[in-house]
Every structure is written in structure tokens, then in C-alpha cells.
Amino acid sequence: MAEIPERAYQDLAASSLFTGFSVKEIRSLCLDARCIFTAYHKDALVAFRGDSYERLLLLTRGTLIAEISDEKGTSLKMESLVGPTPVATAVLFSSEAVLPVQLRAETDAEVVTVSRQGVLDICRRDERFLRNYLKDAGDKISFLAEKIRLLRFTTIRQKIAGYFLDLSNRQGSDHLQLPYSLESLADVFGVTRPALSRCLSQMVDQNLLRRDGRDYSIVSRRNLKELLED
């Protein structure tokens, strides 16, 4: 069992689970919960699909790929997890707590784990952590639901059009504030970041969208709806 290095506490302070916590508070919580630190080299398998998920993984540094492999060894990338971020918060307390994906280190990575009981103890000790945990679990479920919803669209243009129109309806405006980074949005669409960036640029050039810094605006809802009918 490796001792948790000071940099890991610093990294956890930037994690969604520890929003509002000082490094000193995080250190105290991790020591009381007997958290474990593990470092992984690039391409190492961190966990297998179907593994019992009894300890929450907190990726503090590096990138993990969540993927599903079939019997032929073909892998389908589901999501990129970039530290610092918790992993599968919703799964930990499910009735069948097993990982639905395989986790592989895309880069050298560092992980802090805490037992299910340790998570419960922290939630009882500090309501801020409980609120952060519930928010993260809810956000992950919304992310996966959006990913499933967009599976009915075949092209990147259709996925963008469908997502932006739905986002416009939810936000009540054609000026859109994207809730995800382009990297995360590419994961939602099931495409690469460069492919998504190219398609967005093309749609801006074609006057379907307007870019405003990191945000986008819909120029013509009718034209985007026509894309969905192709």
C-alpha cells in the first residue's frame, strides 16, 4: 500500500467531489477513510469490465479510457476520463455494483481509491461531499442518457444539429452555452475531437452556426432541422 503523495491531495482539491474543500480537509478525510494510492503506467489495465466495484476510483492525474471489448478483441471507446475526476460514482451503490466498462490507462495515471464504507463515512461527516457526490452521479447519468439519445443519428452533422436543437430548447435561447468541453462532447457523440472540431468549423463556414468564443449560436433552426431529415 503506497502512501498518498502530497500532490495527490492537491489534485483532489480540483476534483468535483471535493469542491469547497481545502487541501488540509481532504488530507484528513482521506487518512480517516484509509484511502489507497496506486500509480499506473501507460496502457496498463486498471480494471476489467465485470469486476466487482467495491472501492471508488478517484483519478487524480492522467487519462483513463473507458471501453467495451467484444470476444474478437475489438474495443469500443465509451469515454475519456481526465484527472482529477471520480470514476463510476453511480455504480458504487447500485444493487449490482460491477463495472460496465474496462478501464485502461491512456497515459501514465495516478489513482486514489476509497472503500464503499469509507465513502459513506465521509458523506456522514461532511454534507458538502454528499452533495458533490450526488451531483456527480446525476451528471454522469445525464451524460450517458445524452449519448444514447444521439445514437439514432448517423453523421456528425446530424449529431451536432440534434444536440444543439435540444440544448436550445432546454436553455430557451439560440445562443448556446455548452455544458461540456469539446473533448467531452466528442465522447458524447462517439467521435474524435479533431473530427468534431472540423465539422463545427464547416457548419460555421456554411452559416448554420455562429461561433462566439467557446459558445455557439444557431443561425437557422429550420436548416438544422433539415439536416436531421436527410
N, C-alpha and C positions, 0 to 999 in steps of 0.2 A: 504494500500500500504506500504510494508516493505521497509525500507531504505536499499540501497545496501551496504553490509558489505565490508570492505577493502579487505578481502580475495577473494571476487568475482572479483575485478579488477585485482588482482594478477593472478587468474585463467584465466581470459580472455586474459591476456598477452601471454599465452601459446596456445591460440586458433588460428586456421588457418586464421580466419577473421582479426586478429589483429597482424599478422606477421609484424615486423618492427616498432611497436608502443611501446612507453613507457607507464608505468602504469599511469603516470600523464596525458598523452594524452588520454588514454582510459577513465579515470575518467571524463575528460572534455567532451568528446563526449557523454558518457552515461548520464551525467547530462543534457546536452543540448537537447538530444533526449528523455528525460524523461523515461528512462528505468525503468522497474519494476522488483523487485526481489521476487522470491517465492521459498519456501523450501517444499519438498515433502517427506513423509515417504515411506519406502519400501512397494511395492505392490500397492501404490496409482496410480489411473488412472490420467495421466497428460492431455491427450486429447483423444477424440474419433475419429474413422475413420468417415470421412464425415463432421467433424467440419470445419467451415469457418476458414481459416488460414490468419488472418489479422495482427498478431504480430509474428515476427520472434522469435523463441525459441533459446536461447543460453544456452546449458547445460554447466554449469561451473564446476560442481562436481557431481560424482556418475555415475550411469549407467541407461539408459533407454532401454527398449525393444520395438522395432517397430514390431508389429504383426497384423495379419488379423484374425478375428474371424468369423465363419460361424453361421448360425441360430441355430445350435446344441450346440454352445458354445465352439467348438473346435478351438484352436488358432494355427496359423502357424507363427512361428518366422521368420521375414524377415531380421532383422539386430539388432546388439547390438550397442548402441551409448554410448561411454565412454567419459565423460567430461575431458577437455573442448572441446566442438565441437558445431558448429551450426547445427540446425535441419531443413531439408527440404528447403534449400535456393532456389532451383529451383521452388518450389511450390508457394512461396510468391508472385511472379509477374506473375504467369500463368493466363490464361483467366478464368479458373475455380479454384480459389485458395481454395481448400479444401484438408484436409489431407487424403492421400490414405491408411493410416495405423492408428492403435491405438497405443498410447504411454503409456507404463506402467513403473513405477519405479522399477527396479530390486533391487536397493539398495536405501538408503536414497539419495536424489538428490537435487541439487540446480540449479535454472534456472533464467536467466535474459532474459526478453522479451523487444522487441523494436518494435514500430509500423511500418507499411509499409512506412508511410511518414517519420518516423524517420530514417529508413534505407536509403531512398532517400536523405535525408538531409546530412547524414554522407558521402554518396557517392559523393555528390556535394562538400562537404567541403574538402575531402581528397581522392585523386585518388588512394592512396595505398589501402584504404579499398575497393574501387570499383574493383581494380584488384584482390584482395584477394577473394572478393565475387564471381566474375565471375569464378575464378579458382575453388573454392569450388563447385559451381553449376555444372560446367563441370565435375569435378572429380566424383561427385555423379551420374551423368547420365552415365558416363563410367562404374562405379561400377555396376549399375543396368543392363546395357546392357550386361556386362560380366556374371552376374548372370543368365540372361535369356538365353544367348548363351549356358551355361553349363547344362541347364535343359534337353537337349537331351541325356545326359549321365546318366546311371543308378547307377553305382557304384562309390565309392570314388576314386578308382584307375583310372577309366576312366576319371573322372573329373580332377584329377591331370595330367594325361597324356595329355588330350586335352588342358588344360590351359597352361602347361609347353611348349608344342609344339608351341602353338600360341604365347606365350611370347618369345620363342626363335626366331621365325620368325620376330617379331617386334623389338627385340633388336639386331638381326643379330649375335647372338652368342649362343652356347650351355651352356655357363656359365651364369646363370640367376641371375639377381638382382631383388628380389621380391619387387614389389611396395607396397604390403600390409603386415601388420603383420600377424602372423598365426591366430590370433583371427579374423581379418577382412577377411582373406582368407577363414576361416571356414564359415563365414557368406555368402561369395560369393558362396561357394559350397553347402550351406544349410545343413551343418553337424556340429557336436560339435567339439570344439578344441581338446579334447583328441582323438577322432576318427581320425581326420586329422593327428595328430602327430604320432599315431600308424601306420597309413597307409604309411606315408612318411618314417618312420623308416624301415618298412618292404620292401619298394621299394629300400631303400639304401642297406639293407642287401642282397637283391636279385640282386644287381649290376645293377639296372635300372637307379638309380640316384646316385650322389655323393654329400655329404654334405660338405660345406666349410663355417664354421661359421654359419651365418644366411642365406647364399646363397646356391643355389643348382646348379649342373651341370647335363646335360643329358649325360648318358653314351652311350646309343644306341637309336637313333631316330627310327630305324626300330622296336625295341622291344616295344617302347611306342606306335607306330602306330598299332602294332599287338593287343595291349590291346583294342584299340578303335574298332577293328573288332570282338571282342569276343561277 
